Amino acid sequence: MALSTTSGAIQLPDMPRLTTTVPKEYVHRATLAEVFLTGCTAREDLRFSLTGQWPRAHTLFNSADGRSHDPLQVAETFRQAGMFLAHAELGVPLGHHFVMWNLNYTTYLENLHIGACPTDYVLHVKCTEIVRTGRRISQLRMEFGIRREDTVVAHGTAHFSAVTPPVYARLRANRPRPDAATVPLARPGSAPMTPASVGRNSATDVVLTPTDMDTVWLLTPDLNHPIFFDHAGDHLPGMVLLEAARQAACALTAPATMPPASMASVFQRYAELDRPCWIEVTRRTPADDGTMTVEVVGRQDGETVFTTTITGPVQP
């Protein structure tokens, strides 16, 4: 590689643009390895094209047989994209908190296969509604679509609120500090579900403990889990609630499996760390095409925290 000089100064040749992740702070992640976005190009009319990559091997977001990306990786990618665009493109300052009111996705399972290289994808996002309080963005609605090469992988929608630090402090007053929080334990002698019964390979990924009722579980995630709890917080993350819903659906179909090909979720309040959260399957409907639809509700202190409708193929 030759160097040229102009007026005695060393002039380096043009370097190719290299791939890196977006700043982890923009997607509210502490670990760079958990950032799945690599770049963004703004289009017209509040449309954006983001690039990203899913690793071939991921300790959580791979199917049980290791051959496919887990559909919940789509949900996490949508979550990251919403926060990234809010911060990097729409002016929401770092330090603001986000409330996720709903998150919906539909995947094409046959297009989630893991190939010989990491999965590079393009994520197209359209902001369908932006609500401002004064000069500040307070709510965002977005539509998403993921493609790998010319293949559609998934599409979906999400609705977020952006909350300033002072408002969040008032909302969360008197809650336990993150380093002092503990999830209520199951009754003595009870043990979490086995990994195979909830569609997982590792016991550390299991978030449910059985109760006396076949369709009700206690939410008991490991607060030291490196992905579910990538950074400290004062409530249970929405992705933990989605995982709980998926595991409840899988528990009903075991030993068969039911990948969550699509999920439609509504979040109604914070799930607190220090009080029991009960996960209940309220309806399951088999279809003639071999799929199952399962409705899951999370409750805490007698109030609904979230509801999710999951549809997926029941596979032996």
C-alpha positions in Angstrom: 0.0 0.0 0.0 1.7 3.2 -1.2 1.6 6.5 0.7 1.6 9.8 -1.0 2.8 13.2 0.4 1.5 16.7 -0.2 3.7 19.6 1.0 5.6 17.2 3.2 2.5 15.8 4.9 1.7 12.1 4.8 -1.5 11.4 3.0 -3.2 8.1 3.6 -5.1 6.4 0.8 -8.9 6.2 1.1 -9.9 3.3 3.3 -13.0 1.2 2.6 -16.0 1.7 4.8 -15.9 -1.0 7.4 -18.8 -2.7 9.2 -19.4 -2.1 12.8 -22.4 -2.1 15.1 -24.4 1.0 16.0 -23.6 2.4 19.5 -24.9 0.0 22.1 -26.3 3.0 24.1 -28.7 3.7 21.3 -30.4 0.3 21.7 -30.2 0.2 25.5 -27.7 -2.8 25.6 -24.6 -3.1 27.7 -22.9 -5.8 25.7 -21.7 -5.1 22.1 -22.3 -8.8 21.2 -26.1 -8.3 21.8 -26.3 -5.3 19.3 -27.9 -6.6 16.0 -27.9 -3.4 14.0 -24.9 -2.2 11.9 -26.1 1.0 10.1 -28.9 3.3 9.0 -29.9 5.3 5.9 -32.7 7.9 6.2 -35.2 7.9 3.3 -38.1 10.3 2.7 -41.3 10.6 4.7 -39.8 9.2 8.0 -38.7 6.0 6.3 -35.4 4.3 7.2 -33.3 1.4 5.9 -31.2 -0.3 8.6 -28.7 -3.0 8.1 -28.0 -5.7 10.7 -26.5 -9.1 11.3 -27.6 -12.1 13.3 -24.8 -14.5 14.5 -24.8 -18.1 13.4 -24.5 -19.2 17.0 -26.3 -17.4 19.8 -26.8 -18.8 23.2 -30.5 -17.7 23.3 -31.8 -16.7 19.9 -31.2 -20.1 18.1 -33.8 -22.8 17.6 -33.4 -25.9 19.8 -31.8 -27.8 17.0 -29.4 -25.0 16.2 -30.5 -24.8 12.5 -32.6 -21.6 12.6 -32.7 -18.2 14.2 -35.4 -18.0 16.9 -38.4 -15.9 16.0 -38.0 -13.9 19.2 -34.8 -12.5 17.7 -37.1 -10.6 15.3 -38.9 -9.1 18.3 -35.6 -8.1 19.8 -34.4 -6.6 16.5 -37.6 -4.5 16.2 -37.1 -3.3 19.8 -33.6 -2.2 19.1 -34.6 -0.5 15.8 -37.3 1.5 17.6 -34.9 2.8 20.2 -32.1 3.4 17.8 -34.2 5.5 15.5 -35.7 7.4 18.4 -32.3 8.4 19.6 -30.2 8.6 16.5 -32.7 10.0 13.9 -35.6 11.5 15.8 -33.9 13.5 18.6 -34.9 11.6 21.7 -31.9 12.2 24.1 -30.0 9.4 25.7 -31.1 8.9 29.3 -34.8 8.9 28.3 -36.7 5.7 29.1 -39.0 3.8 26.8 -42.3 2.2 27.5 -43.3 -0.5 25.0 -47.1 -0.6 24.6 -47.4 -3.2 22.0 -45.1 -5.3 19.7 -46.4 -7.5 16.9 -44.4 -9.7 14.5 -45.0 -12.3 11.9 -42.1 -14.5 10.6 -41.7 -16.9 7.7 -40.0 -19.7 9.5 -38.5 -21.3 6.4 -36.6 -18.0 5.9 -35.0 -18.0 9.3 -32.6 -20.8 8.5 -29.0 -20.4 9.5 -26.6 -20.6 6.6 -22.8 -20.9 6.2 -22.3 -17.3 7.2 -23.9 -14.9 9.7 -27.3 -13.6 8.5 -27.0 -10.1 7.0 -30.4 -8.4 6.6 -32.0 -5.1 5.7 -34.7 -3.7 8.0 -37.1 -1.2 6.5 -38.9 1.0 9.0 -41.7 3.5 8.5 -42.7 5.9 11.3 -46.5 5.9 11.0 -47.2 8.3 13.8 -45.1 10.6 16.0 -46.7 12.4 18.9 -45.0 15.4 20.5 -45.5 17.0 23.9 -44.3 20.5 23.2 -41.0 20.1 21.3 -40.4 16.6 22.7 -41.3 13.3 21.1 -43.5 11.4 23.5 -44.9 8.5 21.4 -43.8 6.6 18.3 -45.6 4.1 16.1 -43.6 2.1 13.6 -43.9 -0.5 10.9 -41.1 -3.0 10.2 -40.1 -5.4 7.5 -36.9 -7.6 7.4 -35.4 -9.0 4.2 -32.3 -11.1 3.7 -31.2 -10.7 0.1 -34.5 -10.9 -1.9 -36.4 -12.9 0.7 -38.9 -11.6 3.2 -38.1 -12.8 6.7 -40.6 -11.0 8.9 -42.8 -7.9 9.3 -44.5 -6.2 12.2 -45.4 -3.1 14.2 -44.6 -1.5 17.5 -45.8 1.4 19.7 -43.4 3.1 22.2 -43.6 6.0 24.6 -40.5 8.1 25.4 -40.3 9.2 29.1 -38.0 11.9 30.4 -35.8 11.0 33.5 -37.8 13.3 35.9 -41.1 11.8 34.8 -39.7 8.3 35.0 -38.4 9.0 38.5 -41.9 10.0 39.6 -43.5 7.0 38.0 -41.1 4.6 39.6 -40.8 6.2 43.1 -40.3 3.8 46.0 -39.4 0.9 43.7 -36.5 -1.3 44.8 -33.0 -0.4 43.6 -31.9 -2.7 40.7 -29.1 -4.2 42.8 -31.5 -5.0 45.6 -34.3 -6.5 43.6 -35.2 -10.1 43.9 -37.9 -12.1 42.1 -40.3 -13.9 44.5 -39.3 -17.5 44.9 -41.6 -20.4 44.2 -42.9 -22.4 47.1 -40.4 -24.6 48.9 -39.7 -27.8 47.1 -40.8 -26.6 43.7 -38.4 -26.6 40.8 -38.4 -24.7 37.5 -39.7 -26.4 34.4 -37.3 -28.6 32.5 -35.7 -27.0 29.5 -37.1 -29.5 27.0 -40.6 -29.0 28.3 -40.5 -25.2 27.4 -38.6 -25.4 24.1 -35.2 -24.6 25.5 -31.9 -26.4 25.8 -30.4 -24.7 28.9 -31.8 -24.6 32.4 -30.5 -21.1 32.8 -33.0 -19.9 30.1 -36.0 -21.4 31.8 -38.2 -18.6 33.3 -41.2 -20.6 34.5 -41.9 -22.7 37.6 -45.0 -24.9 37.7 -48.0 -24.5 40.1 -50.9 -26.7 41.1 -52.7 -25.7 37.9 -51.5 -27.1 34.5 -52.1 -23.8 32.7 -50.6 -21.4 35.3 -46.9 -20.8 36.1 -44.9 -18.5 38.3 -42.5 -16.3 36.4 -39.0 -17.0 38.0 -36.2 -15.7 35.7 -32.6 -15.6 36.7 -31.8 -12.0 37.3 -28.2 -12.7 36.4 -29.1 -14.0 33.0 -26.6 -12.3 30.6 -29.2 -11.6 27.9 -32.5 -11.3 29.6 -30.9 -8.9 32.1 -28.1 -7.4 30.0 -28.3 -4.2 32.0 -29.8 -3.2 35.4 -33.4 -2.2 35.5 -36.2 -1.7 38.0 -38.7 -3.9 36.4 -39.0 -7.1 34.3 -38.1 -6.4 30.7 -40.7 -6.9 28.0 -38.5 -9.5 26.3 -38.6 -11.6 29.4 -42.4 -11.4 29.3 -42.5 -12.5 25.7 -40.2 -15.4 26.6 -42.5 -16.4 29.4 -45.4 -16.5 27.0 -43.5 -18.6 24.5 -42.4 -21.1 27.2 -46.0 -21.4 28.5 -47.2 -22.2 24.9 -44.5 -24.7 24.5 -45.3 -26.4 27.9 -48.8 -27.1 26.6 -47.6 -28.9 23.4 -44.6 -30.8 24.9 -43.0 -33.1 23.9 -43.9 -31.6 20.6 -42.5 -28.1 19.9 -44.2 -24.9 18.9 -41.9 -22.2 17.5 -43.6 -18.8 18.0 -43.9 -17.9 14.3 -46.1 -14.9 15.2 -46.8 -13.0 18.3 -49.1 -10.0 19.0 -48.5 -8.5 22.5 -50.0 -5.7 24.5 -48.2 -4.4 27.6 -50.4 -2.6 30.1 -48.2 -1.9 33.1 -44.7 -2.5 34.5 -44.0 -6.0 35.7 -42.4 -5.5 39.1 -39.3 -7.5 40.2 -40.3 -8.0 43.8 -43.9 -9.4 43.5 -45.2 -12.6 42.0 -46.1 -12.5 38.4 -48.4 -15.4 37.2 -48.3 -16.6 33.6 -51.6 -18.2 32.5 -52.7 -19.8 29.2 -56.3 -18.6 28.8 -57.1 -20.2 25.4 -55.6 -22.6 22.9 -57.0 -23.2 19.5 -55.7 -25.8 17.1 -56.1 -25.3 13.4 -56.6 -27.7 10.5 -53.2 -26.8 9.0 -51.3 -28.1 12.0 -50.8 -24.8 13.7 -51.9 -23.8 17.2 -52.9 -20.3 18.5 -52.3 -19.8 22.2 -53.4 -16.8 24.3 -51.3 -16.0 27.3 -51.9 -13.5 30.1 -49.4 -12.2 32.7 -50.9 -11.0 36.0 -49.5 -9.3 39.1 -51.4 -8.3 42.2 -54.6 -9.2 40.4 -54.0 -6.8 37.5 -53.2 -7.7 33.9 -49.5 -6.9 33.0 -49.6 -8.1 29.4 -51.4 -10.3 27.0 -49.9 -12.2 24.1 -51.4 -14.2 21.2 -48.9 -16.7 19.8 -49.4 -18.8 16.6 -47.0 -21.5 15.4 -46.8 -25.0 13.9 -46.9 -27.9 16.3 -44.0 -30.1 15.4 -43.2 -33.6 16.7 
